[in-house]
């Protein structure tokens, strides 16, 4: 471990295993879709209905942020696969990691820790909100840091540098997307859809936000099942 990782992880380890209640609360946060993505989506909806004037461009930027979130997740997952494999602290036999109470020691044992796709995804969403509302963006960044970054480091799923790298990637991605003229031009089509078929637009937006809150896990699992079914049909 480098100095940053060893210093921060030692602070977490000094607290770990001291309170079963505290450990279980932190462990529950790593899989709590409401606390992670759900709150970020709620912030987007709050801004959406607070600014109904089309001249402000708020709704266009929120549409761009929400619509491009899937790409941010793909970027995070791709980098985690393409970059050299890094074992997670909880699975590394070279360090004496104290596993918090209630933590599954087999979780994500085959996945590389660097960079954190959670950090890429949620940093992109939170940083993107800065281009819609600075106050809400700062609140979103603080929320992501406390309820997404810290728990994943505490339970040993990531080193601090995994999260830092992911946050930088997600922030850069958000900056590129939210300042791109091409991106703003692309949202004209869904905005026309909103004005012409608002019921369809909001129904689709609800499903999209539901998937964002769980990092498109349902989409991924459905896709795997479909691929297996097609493989069985065509390959036997």
N, C-alpha and C positions, 0 to 999 in steps of 0.2 A: 504494500500500500504506500501511496505517496503521503506527504505531510498533511495535506488537506483532508484526505480520507481518514487517516489514522487519528487525527486530532478530533474531528467531528464524531467519528464512530465511537471513540472512547468516551465521549460525553453521553451518547445514547446508551452505551453499555453500562455506564455507571448507574443509570436509572432502571434499566431492564431487570425484570425478575424481582423487583422490590414490591410491587403491588399487582395481584392477580386481576383485580378489577380494572386498574388503569391499563394493563397490558391488553386485556380483552377488548377494551374500548378502542384502543389504537388498532388492534388487529381487525376489528370490524370495519374500520374506516377504509381499509385498502380495497374492499369489495363493495362499498356502499355507493351505488350509482346516484342516489339522490344527493348525497353530500358532495360528491365530486361534480359530475356533469350536470346534474339536475339544477343545482343552484346557479351555475353559469348560464344555463338556458333560461332560467327565470329572470336573470339580469337582462338578457337580450329581449325577452318579452316585455319587461318593464320599460325599457328604453323605446321599444317599438310603439307601444300604446301611449307613451308620454309625448312622443313627437309624431303627430299625425300629419303635420304640414309637409307635403311632398317636396317643397323647396329646400328644406333643410338637408336633404340627402341622407338622413339618419337611417331610414328604412332600406335604402339601397345598400348602404355599408353593412347593415346587419344581415341582409340577404346574402351579400358577398361572403361575409364571415361564416355564416352557418352553412352556406352552400359549398364552400371550399374546405370545410372541416374534415371531410372524408379523405381529401388529398393529404392533409397534414398527418392523419393517422397512417396512411400508406407510406409517407416519407419516413415516419418514425419506425415503422415495422421493417421497411426495406433496409434502412441503415443498421438496424439491430441484427439483421441477417447478413448484410454485406460486410460489416466491420468485423475485425478479429474478435473471436469469442472471448467473453469475459465472464468468469464464474461469479455468481452472486455471493455476498458475504455469508448468507445463511447456509450455503452449500460448500463453502470453501474449507477443506479440512486443515489448511495451513494456518488458520487463525482460530483462536479460541472464542468463537462467537456464542454469546449467551442468548439462546432462543427465548423470546418473550412467551409468557403463558398464552396458550390457545392458538399459537401459530403453527400452521401446517408446514413441516420441514421438507415436504416433497413438492410444494407449490413452485411451478415454473422452473423446475430443475433442469429442463432441457433448453431453456431460453437464455440467450446472452443478455447480460445486464447493461451493456453499453451500446448506444446511448439509451436512456429510458424513453420508451415510446409514450408512456404516460406524460412525461415531462414535455416532450415535443408537442403532443396533442393539446394538453390543457394550457400550456404556455402560449401556443398559437391562438387559442380561443381568448385567453385573458389579455394577451398583448393586442389582439385585434380589437378588443373593446376600447383600448386607448384611443383608437382612431374614430370612435363613435362618441365616447364620453370619457374624458380624462379621469374624473372622479370614479366612475364606475369601473374603468379599466384598472386603476390602482387598487380598488376594493377587490376586483376579480383576481389580480395578481397576488394580493395578500392571502385571499381565500385559498387559492391553489397551492401556495407555499405551505400554509399551515395544515390544510386538510388532505393534500395529495403528496407533496414532497416529503414532509417530515415523517408521516406514518410509514412510507415505503422504505425510508432509510432506517427508521427505528426497528422495524421487523426484520431487516436484513435482506430485503429484496434488491436494494441498490446501494452503491457507494455514493457519497455526495457528488463526486465528479461525473457520475452517470446522469444525475439530475441536472447538474450545471450545464453539461454538454447538450442535453435534451432541451433545456430551457433556452439556450442560445440559438439552437436550430429552430425551435418553434417561434421564437421572437423574430428571427430573421425572415422566416417564412411568412409570418403575419405582416411584417413591414412590406415585403415584396408584393403580397396579394392586395393589401389594403391601399397601397399607393399606385397600383397598376391601372392605367387607363383602360387596358384590355379587360381587366376584371370588372371595372365599373360599367363598361359597355356590355359585357355579358349579362349583367343583372337586369338589363332593360327588358329582356324576354320574360323572366319571371314576374317582373313588376307589371307588365301588361297582362299577364295571367292573373295577377292579384286583382286588378281593376275589372277584368272581364268575368272571371270565375272565382270570386273570393272564397266560396265554400270549398272548392277543390284545393285552392292554394293553402288555406289554413288546415285542412285535413292532412295534406301532404306534409306541411310544416310540423304538425304535431308528431307524426311518425318519425320525421327526421330528427326532431329534438329528443324523442324517446331513444333513438339509436345513439345519438350523441352522448346522452347521459350514461349509457353503458358501453361506450366506445365501439359501437357497431358490432357488438358481440353476437347479437341475434342474426345479423346479416352474415357474419362469418360462419356461424354454425349452420345456417340454412344453406349457404353456398357449399360447404363441405358435404352436407347430406345430398345435395343435388348432384355434385360431382361423383359421389359414390354410386348414386342411383344410375347416372348415365354410364358410368364405367361398367356397372353390372349388366345393363341392357345391351351395350354395344360390344363389350369384351367378354361377357359371360362370367 
